[in-house]
Amino acid sequence: LAQWKGRLRGKAVLTERAPHVKALFDSLASRRTAGDLDELERFADAQPLYVRALAIEEKAFGLAAQRTVATAKALAELYRRTGRESDATALEGRLQAATASR
């Protein structure tokens, strides 16, 4: 994840940040908040946060990554609970295509 360069008093020095650290924290915060709102049945507030977390994770880790799949499944379940079956089915179709190609 990171490159090591040089030595400082015998200790390796980390010269670059891990590339997905910010994405990891942003998606985690969005997903946890969305999950809390989902439990409170505040679906209208939870949905954009799930969408945001999914977009961040898909860009940073890919759609087939375990964390991205978990977020997509949570969003699909939210779509089902709000009567948006076609959106849930479309999202699950994307997931199947991504995980099949792995």
C-alpha atoms as an extended CHARMM CRD file, in Angstrom:
* protein
*
       102  EXT
         1         1  LEU       CA              0.0000000000        0.0000000000        0.0000000000  PROA      1               0.0000000000
         2         2  ALA       CA              2.7690000000        2.3960000000        0.6290000000  PROA      2               0.0000000000
         3         3  GLN       CA              6.3120000000        2.9030000000       -0.5150000000  PROA      3               0.0000000000
         4         4  TRP       CA              9.1720000000        3.1020000000        1.9200000000  PROA      4               0.0000000000
         5         5  LYS       CA             12.0720000000        5.3700000000        1.1840000000  PROA      5               0.0000000000
         6         6  GLY       CA             15.1200000000        6.3210000000        3.1410000000  PROA      6               0.0000000000
         7         7  ARG       CA             16.0170000000        5.8340000000        6.7420000000  PROA      7               0.0000000000
         8         8  LEU       CA             15.7640000000        8.1400000000        9.6970000000  PROA      8               0.0000000000
         9         9  ARG       CA             17.9300000000        7.0670000000       12.6090000000  PROA      9               0.0000000000
        10        10  GLY       CA             17.6550000000        3.4350000000       11.5610000000  PROA      10              0.0000000000
        11        11  LYS       CA             13.8700000000        3.4860000000       11.1470000000  PROA      11              0.0000000000
        12        12  ALA       CA             12.0540000000        3.2310000000        7.8470000000  PROA      12              0.0000000000
        13        13  VAL       CA             10.1160000000        6.3410000000        6.9110000000  PROA      13              0.0000000000
        14        14  LEU       CA              6.7230000000        6.1270000000        5.2560000000  PROA      14              0.0000000000
        15        15  THR       CA              6.8240000000        8.5170000000        2.3150000000  PROA      15              0.0000000000
        16        16  GLU       CA              3.3530000000        8.0800000000        0.8070000000  PROA      16              0.0000000000
        17        17  ARG       CA             -0.0950000000        7.6610000000        2.3240000000  PROA      17              0.0000000000
        18        18  ALA       CA             -2.0160000000        4.5440000000        1.5360000000  PROA      18              0.0000000000
        19        19  PRO       CA             -4.0390000000        5.4650000000       -1.5690000000  PROA      19              0.0000000000
        20        20  HSD       CA             -7.4940000000        4.5860000000       -0.2750000000  PROA      20              0.0000000000
        21        21  VAL       CA             -7.3790000000        5.7760000000        3.3370000000  PROA      21              0.0000000000
        22        22  LYS       CA             -9.6490000000        8.7880000000        2.8120000000  PROA      22              0.0000000000
        23        23  ALA       CA            -12.0600000000        6.7460000000        0.6970000000  PROA      23              0.0000000000
        24        24  LEU       CA            -12.1550000000        4.0730000000        3.3700000000  PROA      24              0.0000000000
        25        25  PHE       CA            -13.0680000000        6.5430000000        6.1210000000  PROA      25              0.0000000000
        26        26  ASP       CA            -15.5630000000        8.4820000000        3.9840000000  PROA      26              0.0000000000
        27        27  SER       CA            -17.3910000000        5.3540000000        2.8600000000  PROA      27              0.0000000000
        28        28  LEU       CA            -17.3760000000        3.8870000000        6.3630000000  PROA      28              0.0000000000
        29        29  ALA       CA            -18.8630000000        7.0540000000        7.8670000000  PROA      29              0.0000000000
        30        30  SER       CA            -21.5560000000        7.2550000000        5.1940000000  PROA      30              0.0000000000
        31        31  ARG       CA            -22.4090000000        3.5730000000        5.4360000000  PROA      31              0.0000000000
        32        32  ARG       CA            -22.6340000000        3.5510000000        9.2400000000  PROA      32              0.0000000000
        33        33  THR       CA            -24.7960000000        6.6610000000        9.3200000000  PROA      33              0.0000000000
        34        34  ALA       CA            -27.0160000000        5.1960000000        6.6000000000  PROA      34              0.0000000000
        35        35  GLY       CA            -27.3170000000        1.9680000000        8.5920000000  PROA      35              0.0000000000
        36        36  ASP       CA            -28.3630000000        3.8900000000       11.7060000000  PROA      36              0.0000000000
        37        37  LEU       CA            -30.9520000000        5.8610000000        9.7480000000  PROA      37              0.0000000000
        38        38  ASP       CA            -32.1340000000        2.6330000000        8.1170000000  PROA      38              0.0000000000
        39        39  GLU       CA            -32.7320000000        1.0880000000       11.5550000000  PROA      39              0.0000000000
        40        40  LEU       CA            -34.7550000000        4.1510000000       12.5000000000  PROA      40              0.0000000000
        41        41  GLU       CA            -36.7640000000        3.6350000000        9.2940000000  PROA      41              0.0000000000
        42        42  ARG       CA            -35.6590000000        7.0000000000        7.9520000000  PROA      42              0.0000000000
        43        43  PHE       CA            -35.2490000000        5.5180000000        4.4900000000  PROA      43              0.0000000000
        44        44  ALA       CA            -35.3150000000        8.8250000000        2.6060000000  PROA      44              0.0000000000
        45        45  ASP       CA            -32.3350000000       10.0340000000        4.6520000000  PROA      45              0.0000000000
        46        46  ALA       CA            -30.4450000000        6.7340000000        4.4840000000  PROA      46              0.0000000000
        47        47  GLN       CA            -30.6840000000        6.2160000000        0.7220000000  PROA      47              0.0000000000
        48        48  PRO       CA            -28.3880000000        9.0620000000       -0.4420000000  PROA      48              0.0000000000
        49        49  LEU       CA            -25.7770000000        8.0280000000        2.1300000000  PROA      49              0.0000000000
        50        50  TYR       CA            -25.8140000000        4.4250000000        0.8930000000  PROA      50              0.0000000000
        51        51  VAL       CA            -25.5190000000        5.7130000000       -2.6750000000  PROA      51              0.0000000000
        52        52  ARG       CA            -22.5840000000        7.9480000000       -1.6780000000  PROA      52              0.0000000000
        53        53  ALA       CA            -20.8070000000        5.1180000000        0.1600000000  PROA      53              0.0000000000
        54        54  LEU       CA            -21.3460000000        2.7840000000       -2.7900000000  PROA      54              0.0000000000
        55        55  ALA       CA            -19.9540000000        5.3340000000       -5.2610000000  PROA      55              0.0000000000
        56        56  ILE       CA            -16.8450000000        5.9150000000       -3.1290000000  PROA      56              0.0000000000
        57        57  GLU       CA            -16.2290000000        2.2090000000       -2.5880000000  PROA      57              0.0000000000
        58        58  GLU       CA            -16.8530000000        1.2880000000       -6.2100000000  PROA      58              0.0000000000
        59        59  LYS       CA            -14.3450000000        3.8950000000       -7.3760000000  PROA      59              0.0000000000
        60        60  ALA       CA            -11.7080000000        3.0410000000       -4.7740000000  PROA      60              0.0000000000
        61        61  PHE       CA            -12.0660000000       -0.7270000000       -4.4370000000  PROA      61              0.0000000000
        62        62  GLY       CA            -14.1800000000       -1.9470000000       -7.3570000000  PROA      62              0.0000000000
        63        63  LEU       CA            -17.6970000000       -3.3720000000       -7.3640000000  PROA      63              0.0000000000
        64        64  ALA       CA            -16.5100000000       -6.9150000000       -6.6430000000  PROA      64              0.0000000000
        65        65  ALA       CA            -14.7650000000       -5.9760000000       -3.3720000000  PROA      65              0.0000000000
        66        66  GLN       CA            -16.3040000000       -7.4570000000       -0.2410000000  PROA      66              0.0000000000
        67        67  ARG       CA            -17.0560000000       -4.1140000000        1.4210000000  PROA      67              0.0000000000
        68        68  THR       CA            -18.6130000000       -2.7400000000       -1.7800000000  PROA      68              0.0000000000
        69        69  VAL       CA            -20.8110000000       -5.8210000000       -2.1510000000  PROA      69              0.0000000000
        70        70  ALA       CA            -22.0310000000       -5.4060000000        1.4500000000  PROA      70              0.0000000000
        71        71  THR       CA            -22.9560000000       -1.7710000000        0.8300000000  PROA      71              0.0000000000
        72        72  ALA       CA            -24.6960000000       -2.6190000000       -2.4420000000  PROA      72              0.0000000000
        73        73  LYS       CA            -26.7100000000       -5.3640000000       -0.7610000000  PROA      73              0.0000000000
        74        74  ALA       CA            -27.7840000000       -2.9760000000        2.0020000000  PROA      74              0.0000000000
        75        75  LEU       CA            -28.8610000000       -0.4300000000       -0.6170000000  PROA      75              0.0000000000
        76        76  ALA       CA            -30.7610000000       -3.0950000000       -2.5680000000  PROA      76              0.0000000000
        77        77  GLU       CA            -32.5710000000       -4.1240000000        0.6140000000  PROA      77              0.0000000000
        78        78  LEU       CA            -33.4740000000       -0.4920000000        1.2920000000  PROA      78              0.0000000000
        79        79  TYR       CA            -34.8160000000       -0.2040000000       -2.2620000000  PROA      79              0.0000000000
        80        80  ARG       CA            -37.0000000000       -3.2690000000       -1.6410000000  PROA      80              0.0000000000
        81        81  ARG       CA            -38.3620000000       -1.8790000000        1.6360000000  PROA      81              0.0000000000
        82        82  THR       CA            -39.3220000000        1.3480000000       -0.1090000000  PROA      82              0.0000000000
        83        83  GLY       CA            -41.0590000000       -0.4070000000       -3.0110000000  PROA      83              0.0000000000
        84        84  ARG       CA            -38.3230000000        0.1360000000       -5.5780000000  PROA      84              0.0000000000
        85        85  GLU       CA            -37.9900000000       -3.4970000000       -6.6590000000  PROA      85              0.0000000000
        86        86  SER       CA            -36.7290000000       -2.6110000000      -10.1480000000  PROA      86              0.0000000000
        87        87  ASP       CA            -33.8410000000       -0.5730000000       -8.6940000000  PROA      87              0.0000000000
        88        88  ALA       CA            -32.9650000000       -3.4090000000       -6.3090000000  PROA      88              0.0000000000
        89        89  THR       CA            -32.9910000000       -5.9540000000       -9.1200000000  PROA      89              0.0000000000
        90        90  ALA       CA            -30.8330000000       -3.7420000000      -11.3640000000  PROA      90              0.0000000000
        91        91  LEU       CA            -28.2800000000       -3.2290000000       -8.5830000000  PROA      91              0.0000000000
        92        92  GLU       CA            -28.1430000000       -6.9470000000       -7.8260000000  PROA      92              0.0000000000
        93        93  GLY       CA            -27.6610000000       -7.6320000000      -11.5420000000  PROA      93              0.0000000000
        94        94  ARG       CA            -24.6370000000       -5.3080000000      -11.5590000000  PROA      94              0.0000000000
        95        95  LEU       CA            -23.2910000000       -7.1180000000       -8.5190000000  PROA      95              0.0000000000
        96        96  GLN       CA            -23.6880000000      -10.5390000000      -10.1080000000  PROA      96              0.0000000000
        97        97  ALA       CA            -21.9270000000       -9.3840000000      -13.2680000000  PROA      97              0.0000000000
        98        98  ALA       CA            -19.0440000000       -7.8960000000      -11.2650000000  PROA      98              0.0000000000
        99        99  THR       CA            -18.5660000000      -10.8910000000       -8.9770000000  PROA      99              0.0000000000
       100       100  ALA       CA            -18.8540000000      -13.3590000000      -11.8660000000  PROA      100             0.0000000000
       101       101  SER       CA            -15.9740000000      -11.6410000000      -13.6900000000  PROA      101             0.0000000000
       102       102  ARG       CA            -13.6520000000      -11.9320000000      -10.7010000000  PROA      102             0.0000000000
